[in-house]
Amino acid sequence: MLPPFCCNSTSDYDSQLRHHQQRKMAMLSFWRDGLERQLSAINAAIGTLEQQIERDSQSMG
């Protein structure tokens, strides 16, 4: 997004830039939170599978 090139004061530009940066930070934080949830679910699934493998190997051996 490019700012308009005419009739903008520096404070308007600074305000728009700050708003853009805040929105970008919110978006990236949202993405990170989703990835953290997915990673937690994968780690839990791996842990459960490891427990099942260990349990099954003990019952066979």
Backbone torsions as a table, in degrees:
resi	resn	phi	psi	omega
1	MET	NA	120.2	178.3
2	LEU	-99.8	138.8	178.4
3	PRO	-74.0	153.4	175.2
4	PRO	-60.4	147.4	-173.6
5	PHE	-95.4	-1.5	179.8
6	CYS	-125.1	150.1	169.0
7	CYS	62.9	24.8	176.3
8	ASN	-109.5	131.5	175.7
9	SER	-81.8	163.9	-179.5
10	THR	-63.0	-37.3	-179.4
11	SER	-66.7	-34.8	175.8
12	ASP	-65.2	-42.7	179.3
13	TYR	-63.5	-44.9	179.5
14	ASP	-61.1	-40.7	178.9
15	SER	-65.1	-43.4	178.6
16	GLN	-65.8	-40.5	178.2
17	LEU	-62.5	-45.3	179.1
18	ARG	-61.4	-43.1	178.6
19	HIS	-62.8	-43.8	178.9
20	HIS	-61.7	-43.7	-179.8
21	GLN	-65.3	-38.3	178.5
22	GLN	-65.9	-40.8	177.8
23	ARG	-66.1	-39.5	178.4
24	LYS	-64.8	-41.8	178.4
25	MET	-62.5	-42.3	178.6
26	ALA	-62.8	-41.2	179.4
27	MET	-64.9	-46.7	-179.4
28	LEU	-65.3	-37.3	176.9
29	SER	-64.9	-39.7	177.5
30	PHE	-61.5	-45.6	178.8
31	TRP	-62.6	-43.6	-179.5
32	ARG	-62.5	-42.4	179.2
33	ASP	-60.2	-42.0	178.4
34	GLY	-64.2	-41.6	178.8
35	LEU	-66.4	-36.8	177.7
36	GLU	-64.6	-38.9	177.1
37	ARG	-64.2	-43.6	179.3
38	GLN	-64.2	-41.4	179.6
39	LEU	-64.9	-39.2	177.2
40	SER	-62.7	-41.5	179.2
41	ALA	-65.2	-40.7	179.0
42	ILE	-65.8	-43.4	178.8
43	ASN	-62.3	-39.4	177.6
44	ALA	-65.2	-41.7	179.0
45	ALA	-64.5	-41.0	177.9
46	ILE	-64.0	-44.7	179.0
47	GLY	-60.5	-43.6	178.3
48	THR	-63.1	-43.7	179.9
49	LEU	-64.5	-40.4	177.2
50	GLU	-61.8	-41.7	177.9
51	GLN	-63.0	-42.2	179.8
52	GLN	-64.6	-42.6	179.1
53	ILE	-62.4	-45.6	179.6
54	GLU	-62.1	-44.9	179.0
55	ARG	-62.0	-44.0	-179.3
56	ASP	-67.7	-36.9	-179.8
57	SER	-70.3	-30.6	177.6
58	GLN	-72.2	-36.6	-178.5
59	SER	-74.8	-25.0	178.6
60	MET	-85.8	-27.2	-172.5
61	GLY	-95.0	NA	NA
